[in-house]
Amino acid sequence: RVQLVESGGGSVQAGGSLRLSCEASGYAGNLYCMAWFRQAPGKEREGVAAVYHGGVGTFYADSVKGRFTISQDNAKATLYLQMNRLKPEDTAMYYCAADLSPECIVAMQALGVMSLRRSDYWGQGTQVTVSS
C-alpha cells in the first residue's frame, strides 16, 4: 500500500520561504500524478498544486501562482513544494496525494489542482504557519 510522508513545515514570517517534501513508499508501478492540498481550520481542503508524469504537466491554484513551485523527483520518489513569499493566508495543514493509474493524467488535464481530491493515498500532513 502506498505510504506518503510529508515534512518541511514550520513557522515563518510573511515573505519567508519553506520547502515541503512528500516521500512515497510501499508502491509498485509509477506515481503518475501527485498533488499538494491544504486545509485551514474551519475551511474545506483545497488544491494547491499538482503535477503529472514527473513534471510534464503542472497546475497551480490562482492564489499561489508565481509564488509556489511543485516538482517531482521520480528517482527519490519524492514530491516537493517550494513556497516563496509566504502570506498569512497560506497558513494551513498541507497534505500530499498520489495516484498510480495513468488515467489520472486525463483527469488532471481537465480538473487541474483538484483532480486528486478523491485519491486513495494521502499523507498525514505537515503544518505551515505564517505570521504577519
SULTAQUI-V809203 format. One record per pair of residues at least 24 apart in sequence whose C-alpha atoms are under 7 Angstrom apart, sorted by the first residue. I is the first residue (numbers start at 1). J is the second residue. Records with the same first field share a line. If there is no record, write none. Layout:
I: J + J
//
This chain:
1: 26 + 27
2: 26 + 27 + 121
3: 123
4: 122 + 123
5: 123 + 124
6: 123 + 124 + 125 + 126
7: 126
9: 126 + 127 + 128
10: 127 + 128 + 129
11: 128 + 129 + 130
12: 129 + 130 + 131
13: 130 + 131 + 132
14: 85 + 86 + 87 + 88 + 130 + 131 + 132
15: 85 + 86 + 87
16: 84 + 85 + 86
17: 83 + 84 + 85 + 86
18: 82 + 83 + 84
19: 80 + 81 + 82 + 83
20: 80 + 81 + 82
21: 78 + 79 + 80 + 81
22: 78 + 79 + 80 + 96
23: 77 + 78 + 79
24: 77 + 78
29: 100
30: 100
31: 98 + 99 + 100
32: 99 + 100 + 101 + 102
33: 98 + 99 + 100 + 104 + 105
34: 97 + 98 + 99
35: 96 + 97 + 98 + 113 + 116
36: 94 + 95 + 96 + 97
37: 94 + 95 + 96
38: 92 + 93 + 94 + 95
39: 92 + 93 + 94
40: 91 + 92 + 93
47: 113 + 114
48: 113
49: 113
50: 112 + 113
52: 105
59: 112 + 113
60: 113
61: 113
86: 130
87: 130
88: 130 + 131 + 132
90: 130
91: 128 + 129 + 130
92: 127 + 128 + 129
93: 125 + 126 + 127 + 128
94: 125 + 126 + 127
95: 122 + 123 + 124 + 125 + 126
96: 122 + 123
97: 121 + 122 + 123
98: 122
//
